[in-house]
Amino acid sequence: MSDSVKKWHEMNADWIEPRYTPKEDQIVTNVINKFRARSREGIREYGTTLADNPDGFYKWIEEAQSEAMDFILYLEKIKNLNK
């Protein structure tokens, strides 16, 4: 390698080979672990995975609506804790 090419690589080493090593995001890891635990609980309770559950389209819409309504209620409860 010529001296000028070598010098260019040295000057641009960060651009070519970043020295930044990404770290694991502990928040993401915690959420993933909660999803895994929730999946295990669901399989234990219902005897099937979500992927293998045979319920139809409208049943899933009803389930999603129920979960969303619960979520709104939980938010309202939190809002009223400091009143």
C-alpha positions as CSV (number, residue, x, y, z in Angstrom):
1,M,0.0,0.0,0.0
2,S,1.4,3.4,-0.9
3,D,2.1,5.9,1.8
4,S,-0.7,8.2,0.6
5,V,-3.3,5.4,0.6
6,K,-2.1,4.3,4.0
7,K,-2.3,7.9,5.3
8,W,-5.8,8.3,3.9
9,H,-6.9,5.1,5.7
10,E,-5.4,6.3,9.0
11,M,-7.2,9.6,8.7
12,N,-10.5,8.0,7.9
13,A,-10.3,5.0,10.2
14,D,-13.3,6.1,12.3
15,W,-15.4,6.4,9.2
16,I,-14.3,3.1,7.7
17,E,-14.1,1.1,11.0
18,P,-16.1,2.9,13.7
19,R,-14.6,2.4,17.2
20,Y,-18.0,2.7,18.8
21,T,-19.1,-0.6,20.2
22,P,-22.9,-0.6,20.8
23,K,-24.0,-1.7,24.2
24,E,-27.0,-3.7,25.0
25,D,-30.0,-1.6,26.0
26,Q,-31.1,-2.8,29.4
27,I,-34.6,-1.3,29.0
28,V,-35.1,-3.3,25.7
29,T,-33.7,-6.4,27.4
30,N,-36.1,-6.0,30.3
31,V,-39.1,-5.6,28.0
32,I,-38.1,-8.7,26.0
33,N,-37.8,-10.7,29.2
34,K,-41.3,-9.6,30.2
35,F,-42.7,-10.6,26.8
36,R,-41.1,-14.1,27.2
37,A,-42.5,-14.5,30.7
38,R,-45.9,-13.4,29.5
39,S,-45.8,-15.9,26.7
40,R,-44.9,-18.7,29.0
41,E,-47.8,-17.8,31.3
42,G,-50.2,-17.7,28.4
43,I,-49.1,-21.1,27.1
44,R,-49.5,-22.5,30.6
45,E,-52.9,-21.0,31.0
46,Y,-54.4,-21.6,27.6
47,G,-52.4,-24.6,26.5
48,T,-51.4,-23.0,23.2
49,T,-49.2,-20.3,21.7
50,L,-50.6,-17.1,20.4
51,A,-49.4,-18.2,16.9
52,D,-51.2,-21.5,17.1
53,N,-54.4,-20.1,18.7
54,P,-57.3,-20.8,16.3
55,D,-59.6,-17.9,17.3
56,G,-60.9,-15.9,14.4
57,F,-60.4,-12.3,13.3
58,Y,-63.3,-10.7,15.2
59,K,-62.3,-12.5,18.4
60,W,-58.9,-10.8,18.2
61,I,-60.5,-7.4,17.6
62,E,-62.6,-7.9,20.7
63,E,-59.6,-9.0,22.7
64,A,-57.6,-5.9,21.5
65,Q,-60.6,-3.6,22.4
66,S,-60.8,-5.1,25.9
67,E,-57.1,-4.6,26.4
68,A,-57.2,-1.0,25.2
69,M,-60.1,-0.2,27.5
70,D,-58.2,-1.7,30.4
71,F,-55.2,0.4,29.5
72,I,-57.3,3.6,29.5
73,L,-58.7,2.7,32.9
74,Y,-55.2,2.1,34.3
75,L,-54.1,5.5,33.0
76,E,-57.1,7.2,34.6
77,K,-56.3,5.5,37.9
78,I,-52.7,6.7,37.7
79,K,-53.8,10.3,36.9
80,N,-56.0,10.2,40.0
81,L,-53.4,8.9,42.4
82,N,-52.1,12.4,43.2
83,K,-55.4,14.1,43.5
